Each structure stands twice: as structure tokens, then as C-alpha cells.
Amino acid sequence: MNRNNLVKFKQSLHLSFSLIVCASLVACSSMNTVPETKIEFAPVWEYAPQTEGAVNIEKDWWRAFESAQLTQLVVNAQQKNPDLLIAAERVKQAELQMKIANSSLFPSLGLSASTRESKSKPEGGDWTKSDSSSAGLSASYEVDLWGGEMANRSASKAGYKSTVFSNEATRLSISAGVAAAWFNYLALQERIATTQKNIEIAERIQKIVDSLYRNGIASAADVAVQRTNLLSQHNALWPLQLQIDQTRAATALLQGQIPQGYQLASEKIIDLKIPTIVAGIPANVITRRPDVASSEAQLQASSANVYAARTALLPSIQLGANMGSSASELFRLNPATQSAGWSLSLAQNLFASGRYVNQVRVSESRRVELLEQYRKVILTALQEVDDALNRVNVTQQQEINQQNILEQAARSLRLNEVRYREGGIDLQVLLDSQRSFFQAQDSLAQQRLARLKAAVDLYKALGGGWKKE
């Protein structure tokens, strides 16, 4: 390439670069803008005391329940859960797509080389041989004059961020699912133990009824009624055992393990600590929930896509440069003919049957759709937090009340058992007392489970300690 051509080529590059910078500054102001959702946040949550400012939640929030087994289960699930492994691969794919989009920053280079030999023979003449070899280097670059390529890169980056946030949302959901499954398993263990104790009570009453029958005080009908009651208590064990086996298998799946032979350690549900969770202010839900951040990133990507679709209506500029060498001898390029040149081309679509205009309209409609989706995600998040706060309060009161019910039911059973021995009441009154005591014990385990799950749901609704950077 001679000196004059080189100077002209540099000048054209400088001019193009200046145009790119100017256009990019204009483009950045619109392609990265997230439209306003026009949501007026309440100053406080409806079912929580007023708090000021942001509230920090530990990222490993499950440790607040002070269950070593739960911590181990969550850690294992985060390493081996199939859904999390799938989500991680999607993040990797989105990152590679972003790198592909960023490759438009650089020119494309091409290298070519060829050599050939041919022979020809005119009629009545001799054979003549012709050889030639050539090699060339070419470069081309599409000037991002209107910021279209920058918009594509911005959309790709926002898509990558959305995938990362979705991965965090999946991680939070899996962790919450593991905690709920573990608490359900412990509650079922407690209910099975309660049923077994109730069977022991029924067997003790059976002995009393048999003794009274032998002494002519109780009737044969009383014996039959109590035996029926005892068989019913035994029968109540089977559904609970089925549920605990199903819960154990579901926990194995969350751990990425096969359910056959999978075992869980034992722990008392009553020993688990129920943490006190402060919700902060409603506006913080935007920065503390990964699903909200993911939806926002999708909306940002849609804004960039709208801008990119609009630039398709504008002319494009292509820069090119080439240099090469050719010779008329096989495999020899010295001495050879040298060549060099550059090109600047302008292209504009004049007619495409409305394809590009309609593509702009599709992108704009998609952005409106994602804006409404973003608003919906925020409103849903606000509802979920308030609902979880309400359940935390209600389940706490229910557990306290159920504990009082259990104490009274136990006292009633003790007194009625003594009265039945003495002949003061009939068997049905005693069986009713036993049934009330059993139901009170079973309900207490379920209330404890409901309270634990409400705490997990609140952690999940608040983003589980995740923070938007």
C-alpha cells in the first residue's frame, strides 16, 4: 500500500471513529434506559412493624434455624442439584453469547493463497505451460455509525445479567425447597412418634377395659369399642409412613441423589430455632430479589433491541483494505506483482416491504410487554412479602394457642382415665379425651411446621440475602 493510499485510509478511519463516538454517546442515553414502572411504594409493610432503611439478611440464611443437618443439605443441593447445574450452564451460554456480540468491536481479517498450473496446446502446435501463484490479506469493518452494533452488545450484556439473576433465583428456590422438605420430614417424624404414643395409650386403656370386663364392670361392647379404637390407631400410622417416605425421596432428588437407600438423620423439630426476620421497607424489594433484577435486565435488553431495530432503517458504512502479491511462477512470489487498496462503501435499504419498520414495531411492543411483566413481578413480590409476614405472625399465635390446648387435653385425659377406673364415666368419654389429646399433639407438630415454613417463605420473598450489585 503506497503512502498516499495509507494516509487516505487513516483519514477515513479517523472520520469513522469520530462518527462512532458521537453516535454512541447518543445511543447510550436511550439503549440502556429502563422505563419507569410508575409504582408508588408504601412506606411500610402492612403486617410488620415500621423499620427504616435497608435491612441486611445473611446470604446463608438457613443457618439461622440452627440445624446442622439443614445446613449440610442446602450445601449439598447447591453443589449437586440438577436444576442448579442446568442453570449454571445457561449462564455459561449467555456469557459466550455476550462474547460473540462483543466480537463486532474488531475488524474481520481474511487470508487467501492460491497456486495453479495449466497447460494448453493449440491445433498443430506444441504444449505450453502456464503457472501462477498469489497470496492476499484483506480486512473489513462495518462502521457502527448509528450505534446499532453497540445496541446489540448492550442487549447481549443485559441478557447475560438476566441469566445470572435467574440462576440466583433458582438457587434461592432450591434452598427454600430443601428447607421446606427437611422441616416436613421432621414434622412427620414427630407425628409418627405421637401416633405411636397414642397407640401405647390405647393399649393401656385396652388393659383397663379388659380388667373391668373380667370383673363384670365393663360390657362386651366396651371391649369391642376399645379394640376398634386400638386398630384404628394402628391404621393411622400407614399414611404417615407413606408421606415420610415420599418426603425422603423428594429430598434425595433435591440433593441430586437416587432415592433408593437414601437416608436422613433424625432431629427434633421442636429444637429448631425460629429466627426473627426484619423486612425493611417495601422499596428495597427491587434490589433484594433476583427475579425482579432478572426482569429488569430483560427490560433493559428490550430497550437496546428497540434501538438496534431502528438503526436497521439507516444506511451502513463498510470499510475495507486489502494487500496481496502475485507471480506467474508456481510457488514463487518473489519477484512478484504487489497490490494494495482500500474501500469505503455505503449501503441503504430502499424497499423491504415494511420488514424493518414492522421489526421496530415488534421490538417496541415487546418492550411494552416486558415493562408490564416487570411491574407484575414487583407487585407480586410486594404481595408475597406481606403474605409471608402475615403468616409468620398468625402461625406464631396459633402455635402458642395450640400448646395451651395440648396442656388442657393432657390434663383432661389423666383425670378421665382415673374416673373411668373408678366407674365415674363411661368408656366413650375416656375415648373422646384420648382422641382430643392425640389431635392436640398432632396439630402442635403441624403448627410448628407451618411456622417454620412461614419463616422460609419470608426469607424467600425477601430475596434470601441476595443483593443487587
Number of C-alpha atoms within 10 A of each C-alpha: 16 9 8 9 13 15 12 12 20 12 12 16 16 12 11 19 15 13 16 19 15 14 17 20 12 13 20 16 9 16 25 20 14 18 14 8 12 7 10 7 13 11 13 16 21 14 16 18 10 13 15 10 10 16 15 15 18 13 13 14 18 21 17 15 18 14 16 11 14 22 20 11 19 25 15 17 25 21 12 16 21 16 16 22 16 12 19 19 12 17 21 15 14 21 19 14 17 21 14 12 19 17 12 17 14 10 14 13 13 11 12 10 12 12 16 13 12 9 9 11 10 8 7 6 8 9 10 10 10 12 15 17 19 22 16 17 15 17 15 18 18 20 22 23 23 26 25 26 22 25 29 23 25 25 28 25 22 24 25 25 23 26 25 23 24 22 24 22 24 19 23 23 18 20 28 21 21 27 22 23 22 23 23 24 24 23 25 24 20 21 22 20 14 19 22 16 14 21 21 14 17 23 18 13 23 20 14 17 25 19 15 18 16 12 10 10 13 18 15 13 11 18 21 13 15 21 17 12 18 20 13 13 22 15 12 14 17 12 11 16 15 12 14 20 17 14 20 22 20 19 26 23 18 25 22 19 18 13 16 9 9 13 12 13 7 10 19 12 21 14 10 15 13 18 15 9 17 18 27 21 19 21 18 17 23 20 17 23 26 27 24 28 25 25 25 26 26 26 29 26 29 30 26 32 26 25 26 25 22 19 20 17 15 14 13 18 16 16 19 18 18 18 16 19 18 22 19 19 18 15 15 15 17 12 11 15 12 16 13 16 15 18 12 16 10 10 10 11 11 9 8 8 8 9 11 17 14 12 16 21 15 14 20 19 14 17 23 16 13 21 22 14 17 22 18 15 20 23 15 14 22 21 14 17 25 20 18 22 24 17 20 24 15 14 20 18 13 17 20 13 13 19 17 13 18 20 13 14 20 17 12 17 21 13 12 21 21 13 15 19 17 9 13 11 14 14 23 13 15 21 19 14 21 23 18 19 22 23 17 22 24 20 19 25 23 18 22 24 23 23 21 25 24 24 24 25 24 24 24 24 25 28 27 28 17 22 17 12 5
